[in-house]
Amino acid sequence: MEQSRVLVVDDELSMREFLAILLEREGYLAEQAGSAEEALKLLESGSFELVISDVSMPGLSGLELLERIKQLTPETAVLLITAYTTAEQAVEAMKLGAYDYIAKPFKVEEIKVLVRNALEKRMLQRENRLLRNEVQERFSFSGLIGKSPKMKAVYSLIEKVAASTATVLILGESGTGKELAARAIHYNGPRKEKRFVAVNCGAIPENLIESELFGHRKGAFTGAVVDRAGLFEQAEGGTLFLDEIGEVPLQLQAKLLRVLQEKEFRRIGDDADRKSDVRIIAASNRELEEQVKEGSFREDLYYRLDVVQVRMPSLRERPDDIPLLVEHFYRKFSEKPDIWNSIDNDALKVLITYPFPGNVRELENIVERCVVIGDSSITLDSLPAHVVNFQQSVTKAEKFSIPAEGVNLEAYLDGIEKRYLLQSLEQCGGVKKKAAELLGMTFRSFRYRLVKFGMDDE
């Protein structure tokens, strides 16, 4: 605020100088122009937050100057001053975009307040614009890094579907950027001014998920001490992102289907339906078609969700994007992002060979580790041991051959899965939720596998 530039325009030298001195004493940077024509030249060569102009001047009038300013720099605030104020002039000035209109003679305190308010309003408008730009930059396609053919296909599909309000189903392994894709769809679509609300359906206990989504009335169940709006109400007019939709219990799937079909829902314990204007984007790291065949996911709900399907490729399918992603994450985590040099060729070869079960999220964690322990470049020494050691296991696997007596592949794979479960629990100190995240799966899926192998102690 103290460094705001203000241009004073008046054909009377005494008035110009009076206002300039007043503004400078208030801490502003004041410049002067003796005519509207001179003011326009100054405006073309530099920016001003506020213009204070007389209305009656030889040549272009203050109102004509106002019109030109709004064409040249629409964000500049304009305060008009005149000795001959009329209601018609005031109305015309406000229609043309003037911040305010003040008549001579005016009080010094009055002009101070008007100037301060005009600059505060302009600053808020600028901050709002910057915030919108930041949101659009963050959640547009810049949030999805990659130039491989598979990613270009994703960008093209997102761009098309974002312009509509169609329900979208995003499929892909954990860590492939499904939520980033959902945000890109929302923030590039017609609902971008409204809320984007995300929920991981697999992270909510089964007995709480209905209340979380639809809300409840006071007294509906033990612990419901107040009325509570659910996520559908919170996302009203915007987008609700249902991540890991395949983890939703069957009995609740029917209620989700009703919202999609009838555009209405009911809070737990309520006796009246509520209308819902929400765009649904769902995502899953499981194949929902297989769940439909198994009977764990409703077929009618699947087809309601699968209006447009976006499939996020795994990192294994786009190794050419790894150098771009490494640089992006390095700059994100580094305190000095401008000193990024490169990634060592040996380190890059190892990363391209590594299968990345956790996909982009795993690569992000690896780069963050490298930033913490490394320097301005990523080398083989800064990579985690399990990533480097994988190269050796690949070499060994290339020499592998099936024995003459054959192999029980299912038992072999079960053994590998069980070792991963045990190792993840060991690394996470027995905390199952963290161990599930380490393996890129939901807590419910992790718990299912523990039960499958008789490893669940609860």
Secondary structure, DSSP 8 states (H G I E B T S, - for coil): -TT-EEEEE-S-HHHHHHHHHHHHHTT-EEEEESSHHHHHHHHHHS--SEEEEES--SSS-HHHHHHHHHHH-TTSEEEEEESS--HHHHHHHHHTT-SEEEESS--HHHHHHHHHHHHHHHHHHHHHHHHHHHHHHHHSGGGS---SHHHHHHHHHHHHHHTS---EEEE--TTS-HHHHHHHHHHTSTTTTS-EEEEEGGGS-HHHHHHHHHEE-TTSSTT--S-EE-HHHHTTTSEEEEETGGGS-HHHHHHHHHHHHHSEE--BT-SS-EE---EEEEEESS-HHHHHHHTSS-HHHHHHHTTEEEE---GGG-GGGHHHHHHHHHHHH-SSGGG---B-HHHHHHHHHS--TTHHHHHHHHHHHHHHHS-SSB-GGGS-HHHHHHHHHHHHHHT----TT---HHHHHHHHHHHHHHHHHHHTTT-HHHHHHHTT--HHHHHHHHHHTT----
